[in-house]
Structures are given as C-alpha cells and as structure tokens.
C-alpha cells in the first residue's frame, strides 16, 4: 500500500512513519509543493527491486525454477561426493 504525506508531516512524524514502514512495508510518497519528491520504502523492498532489476540474476532464477520442476537437481551429497 502506498501513502502520501507532505514533507512537513514527514518531518513531524518521521519516527512514526519509520515504524509503520517497518511493520507494514507500506511505501510513503513524500510530496513537496504538492508534487512527489521522494519515496520511503523498507530495506527488504529495495532489495527486491534490485533483484528484479538485475536481468542476469532473474534469468538464472527462472532457469533454476525450471530445473527444479523438471527434476534436474542433485543432492548436497551427490555434488560433494568426490570433494
């Protein structure tokens, strides 16, 4: 869910906004003079966005999911049997 707050309210209620973002993963759009200026998000959401933006990583994750579905997997013991 996304909430919108003017910069003046954000200054006043910043600790409360931080607690809410941590508890709910809500996004806060902070406005300045009625226009969006910044967005406050939880660190986990930033991590997710960074993963989604990494095309190489996303292709690798999709391939891995396909491998699991098709049974193309090996146990830990199989992989490290000769190690």
C-alpha positions as CSV (number, residue, x, y, z in Angstrom):
1,X,0.0,0.0,0.0
2,X,1.2,3.5,-0.7
3,X,0.6,6.5,1.4
4,X,1.2,10.1,0.5
5,X,2.4,12.7,3.0
6,X,3.7,16.3,2.6
7,X,7.2,16.9,3.6
8,X,6.1,19.0,6.6
9,X,4.1,16.0,8.0
10,X,7.0,13.7,7.2
11,X,9.4,15.9,9.3
12,X,6.9,16.0,12.2
13,X,6.0,12.3,12.2
14,X,9.2,10.7,10.8
15,X,9.8,8.2,13.7
16,X,6.2,7.1,13.4
17,X,6.5,6.7,9.7
18,X,9.6,4.7,10.0
19,X,7.9,2.3,12.5
20,X,4.9,2.0,10.1
21,X,7.1,1.2,7.1
22,X,9.0,-1.4,9.1
23,X,5.8,-3.0,10.4
24,X,3.7,-2.9,7.2
25,X,6.1,-2.5,4.2
26,X,3.9,0.4,3.1
27,X,5.5,2.9,0.8
28,X,5.4,6.6,1.6
29,X,5.4,9.1,-1.2
30,X,6.7,12.4,0.3
31,X,5.5,15.4,-1.6
32,X,7.0,18.9,-1.8
33,X,4.7,21.7,-3.0
34,X,2.1,19.0,-3.9
35,X,4.4,17.0,-6.2
36,X,6.1,13.7,-5.4
37,X,9.7,14.3,-4.3
38,X,10.9,11.0,-2.8
39,X,9.6,7.6,-1.8
40,X,10.4,5.9,1.5
41,X,10.5,2.1,1.4
42,X,11.6,-0.7,3.6
43,X,15.1,-2.1,3.0
44,X,13.6,-5.5,2.0
45,X,11.6,-3.9,-0.7
46,X,14.7,-2.1,-2.0
47,X,16.4,-5.5,-2.1
48,X,13.5,-7.0,-4.0
49,X,13.6,-4.1,-6.5
50,X,17.3,-4.5,-7.0
51,X,16.9,-8.3,-7.7
52,X,14.1,-7.7,-10.2
53,X,16.2,-5.1,-12.0
54,X,19.1,-7.5,-12.4
55,X,18.2,-9.3,-15.7
56,X,21.1,-11.8,-15.5
57,X,20.0,-12.8,-11.9
58,X,16.4,-13.0,-12.9
59,X,17.2,-15.3,-15.9
60,X,19.3,-17.5,-13.6
61,X,16.4,-17.8,-11.0
62,X,13.9,-18.7,-13.7
63,X,16.3,-21.4,-15.1
64,X,16.7,-22.7,-11.5
65,X,13.0,-22.9,-11.0
66,X,12.6,-24.8,-14.3
67,X,15.4,-27.2,-13.3
68,X,13.6,-28.0,-10.1
69,X,10.3,-28.6,-11.9
70,X,12.0,-30.9,-14.4
71,X,13.9,-32.8,-11.7
72,X,17.3,-31.6,-12.8
73,X,18.6,-31.3,-9.3
74,X,21.4,-33.0,-7.2
75,X,21.6,-33.5,-3.5
76,X,24.3,-32.0,-1.4
77,X,25.9,-35.4,-1.0
78,X,26.0,-36.0,-4.8
79,X,27.6,-32.7,-5.5
80,X,30.3,-33.1,-2.9
81,X,30.8,-36.9,-3.0
82,X,34.3,-36.6,-4.5
83,X,35.4,-33.5,-2.7
